[in-house]
Amino acid sequence: MNDAIFSQLDFGPLKEFLEEDNITDISYSGGNTWLKTLDKGVYRVERPEINDAMMEKLAFQCSNVMGKTFNMAHPWLDAESAELRLNFVHDSIATNGIACVVRKTPAKIRLNKEKLISEQYVTEKLHDFLITCVEGHCNMIVSGETGSGKTELVKYLASHTKENEKIITIEDTLELHLDKIFPHRDIVAMKTNNIASYSDLLVTCMRQNPKWILLSEVRSAEAVTAVRNSISSGHNILSTIHSDRALNIPMRLYSLLESNIDVEQFLNTIHRYVQLGIHVKGYMSKELGRFQREIIEVVEFYVDEENKACSNIIFKKSLDGKFLFNNPSKYLIDYLGVQGIDINPNYFVNEGETPTKETKTIELETL
């Protein structure tokens, strides 16, 4: 809210929602106002003072201070500050009246270990395993639906990178804010625009000699190419993607590529250089009586001695709520070992025990 442009705007009755940390999104359409919060999920609020006239006034304020046009000929308007994003749809397109979504992207890390464990986001053992993988420079991609908390998890994982490791973030919309969260660290924040594409920024990024490259959500062929080029050049990445489960991340990347590249060759590249996929789910939990976000699947990717792309489901939460575990493969153990990280081969499943049958069956059916 301290952005020079946004400080000129009169948010009126929306201001109280913008100042409430628990609220992450505000949506308006058809005379209705909906809030999305960390604890209650999405719900409607009765605010008659928030109406079409008020939202149109805000939209025209945004268009004026940004030097843009918002009318029937230009029916979409995007506005962005350091910690706020607005999207308006003109009533010539939104037939039930002007529509608006406000997303808050605060420069803070909302997650910590105590919160994650107490809110059943992750088990302590799995949490420590993921942090160990970050310390061991594993390439990781977080999947999930919109609003599941993918970006927040990436920010938390990134906070466990080493102080002396340079980070470059490449985003099309600013959400990570790691340069503001850790102003003392060597972090460069880059943003794509109509002049500088993902590819352009990646070329520049390589010249900046980073240890970590954090790509915003992978949702285009250009972003997939950026991911592939980053990992194959020896840099470490953390990124997010829309996918129905962690196991399907490599194929989801391929589906976005929109090229005739050989599927086996592409999947081998992803399985060789991306060590972990993590799937996060957000839903309204009747059992807990609140909106719940949690990790429900962690998958290890690797290429075996026969140059075959393989997957190992390290963790999965089944539909009946049971936790299913497998130990990391020798490939991940060896990778971490090269990075100076020793991990117990029987980290999740003790010697003499067997992995859960359901987990093994899923893995074998998938490969």
N, C-alpha and C positions, 0 to 999 in steps of 0.2 A: 504493500500500500504506500510505500515511500517513493515509488517510481515517479519521475518528473511529469510524465504524461498523465498517469492515472491519478495523481494528486489534484488534477484540475477537474476531475469528474465528480458529480454529485450522485452517489449511489443510493441516497435516500434510505428507505426502509430495508434495503439489502445490506446496509453497513453493519448491522448487528450480527448478521450471518457471516460476514467476512472476518469479523473480529473473534468469532468463536472457533477455537482451535479444533474442536471435535467435528466440525462440519468441513467436509472435503469438496462437495459439489452442490451447486444450486441450479435447478432446472425450472424454466418457466415456459408454459405453453397453454393455450386455450383458457387463460384466466386462472390457471392453477400453478401453485408454487410447490416444488418438491425439493427436499433436502436429502443429501446423502451424508451420513455420519459414520464415525468409526465404530460406534457401539450399537446403533439401532438400524443400520443399513439405510434403505430409502423409504421415506414417508412424506405424506403431504401435510402442509401447514395452511391454516386459514389466515390469509393476509389480504383482505380486499384492497388495501392501499397499493399492493403490488399488482398492477394491471397493465393492459396493453399500452395505455397512454404513458405510464411511467417507464416501461421498458423501451418504448419508441424514443422517448426523450434521452434515455441513457445511450441508446444506439447512435443517435445523432450527435450526442456529445463525443462519443468515441470516434465517429467518422470525421468530425470537425477537427479535433486535436491531432488526429493521425493524418489529416489531409487526404482522406479517402471518401469515396461516394457510396451511399447506401440508399438505394431506391429500386424501382422495378427493373431498371437496366443493370443494376449491380446488387442483386438480392442477397449476397452473402457478405458478412463482415467478420473478420478475425482481429482481435486485439490482444496484445500480450505485454505484460510487464514482468518484472523480475520474479514475482511470486503469484501471478494471477493470469488466467487465460479466459477470454470471452469469445463466444461465437454467437452471432445473430443470424436469423433467417427472416427475410422480409415477408410481410403478410401476402405479398403477391405469389409467393411460393408456399408458405405455411398457411393454408386456407382457413385454419381456425384461429388466426391471429399471429402476431409476431412471436417467434420462438427464440429462446436464449438459454445457453448453458454457460455457467461460470465454474471454472475449475481452479481450486487453490493448489499451488505448488510451493509450499513454504520451504525456506532454506534451513531445514532442520532434519535430523534423523529421528523419526518417531519411535523406532524400535530399539530395544536393548534386550540383553539375554534374559534378565529377570522377567520382563514383560512378555517375551516370546514364550517362555516356559509356563508362567502362571496363567496365561490366556490360552494354553494348549495349542499354540501355533506350531510348535515343534517339540519333540522330546529333547532332553538335555544331551543325550548321547548323539543324536543326529545333528543337533546344533553344533556340537564340538567337532564333529566330523566335517561339516561344511566349512567351518572356520579354518580347520586344518588344511582343507583343500585350497582355500584362498591363500593361506600362508605358503602353500606349496605351488602356487602359480597355476592352478588349474583354470582352464577356459570353461566358463559356465554360462548357460543360457536359461533364463527363467521364463516359463510359459504360464499362461492363465488367461482368463477372460478379462474384459474391461472392468476396472474397479476392483480386481482381486488383490491388488497390492504388489504387483510385480516390481514397479519402480522403487517402492519403499524397501523391498527386500534387497534389490541391487545396491541401493544406497547403503544399507546396513552391511552387506558383504564388503563393499568397497571401503568402508570405514576400518576394516581389518587388514587392509593392505599395509605394507611397511611404510614408515614415515619418509624414508629416503627414495621411494619408488615414484617416479614421475607418472602422473595420470593425465590423459587427455580425454575429454568428453566431447562426443560429436552428437548433436541433437538437431531435430527439425523444430521442436518446441521445447523450451527450457523447463526441465523438471528436476534434474539431478542437483544442481546448485552446490556441487562439492567444493568449488572454488570459494564459495562464501562460507560454507560450513567449516572448511579447514583452510583459512586464509594464510596460514604459515607454511603450507605444503606447496610443492611444485606441481600445481594443477592448472591446466589450460582448458578453458571452456570454449568450444567452437559451436557455431550455429549455422546450419545450412540456410540459404536463401535463393532467390531467383538468379543470383550470380554465381554463388559458390555451392556446388553440389556435394553429395556424399563423396564422390570420387575425388573431387578437387580437394576437399578437406582432408581426405585420407592421405593423399600425396604430400600435402603440407605437414600433416600429422607425423608421417614417417621421418621427415626431416627434423622434427622436434625431439626425436629420440626418446619416446615414452617407454615405460615398462608396461603400463596398462592402457588399453583403449576401451572406453566405455561408450558403446553405441546405444542411442535411444532405440525405441522399439523397431524391430526389423519388420517392415511392412511393405517393402518394394524390392524389385529386382536389383536396384542399385544398392540398397542396404545389404542384401544377401551377398552381393559381390564384395562389398566393403568388409563384411564379416569374414568371408573366405580369404580375402587378401591379407587381412590383419593376422589371422591365425597361422596362415601358411608362411608368413614372413617372420614368425618367431615372437610376435607380440602376444601379450595376454589380454583376453577380452572378458567383459561382463556385459550381457545384453538381455533384452526381453523380446518375446514374440507371442503372438496369439496362437494357441494350439490347444487341442482338447486334452492332451496329456504329454508328459515329458518324453515318453517313449517315441512319440511321433514328431518330435522337433526336427530331426534331419529331413524327413520327408516333407514337412511343412516348409522348410527352407527351400527345398527343391521346387515345390509347387509355386513359390513366389518368384523363382528365377526367370521364368518365361523365356527359356532358350532351349536349344536342341542338344545341349551338353548331355553326355551319356549319364544316365541316372546312377549306374553302379560306380562310375568314376567319381561323381559328385558326392554320393553317400560315403564312399571310402574316405574322401578328404575330410568330411565333417566328423566321421567316427574316429579318424586318426588324430585330429587336432582339438576337438571339443571333448573335454573329459566328462563333464556332467551336465545333465538337464534336470531342472527342478520345476515341478508343477505346483502352483499356488491356487487355492480355491477360496472364494468368498461367498458366503451364504448366510441366510437367517437361520440360526440354530434354535429349534424349539427346546432342546435339552438345556442349553445354556441361557436361553432367554435373551439373546443379543445377537448382533451381527458377528459372525465368526470368520476369520481368515486363518488358513492353515496350509502347511505343506502336506500334500497327499501323495506325492510320488517323487522319488529321486532315482535317476537312471544314469548309469555309467556307459559311455560309448568307447569302443576300442576296435582295432583291427587285429585279427589273430594272425598266427604264423602262415596261414594259407591266404593272407591278404583279403579276408572276408570281413565285411562290416558286421560287428556284433554289439549286442546290448546286454547289460546286466542290471536288473531292477534291484537296486540296493535297498530301497524302502518303498512301501506302498500301503496306503490305508484302504482297506477293503470296504465294501458297501455296508457290512455289519459293524464297522468301526474298529475292527482288529488291525493291529500293526504287523506287517509282514516284512521281514528283513533278510537280506543276503549279505555276505561279506564282499568287500571290494575285490576285484580280480587281481591277478598278479601283474597285469598291465598297469593298473592305477597305482598299485603298491610300488612298482619299479619306477614309474614316472615321479611319484613323490620322493622316492629314494634319491633320484638324481638331483632333485631340488633340495636335498638335505633334510627331508622330513621322513622320519621312520614311523610307520603305522602298523599296528598289530594285524596280521593277516586274518585273525579271527575277531575282528573288531565288533561285529554285530552278532555273529553266530559262533558260540564256543565250540572248541574242538570236541568231537564226539557227537555233537548235535547235527541235525540236517536242516537245510533251509526249508521254509514253509512250502509245502507242496504246491499251493496255489500260485505262489510267486514263480516257482520253477516252470510250471505249466505255461504261464503267461509268457515267460521269456522264450521257451522253446517254440511256442506257436508263432511268436513274432519273428524269430530269426529265419 
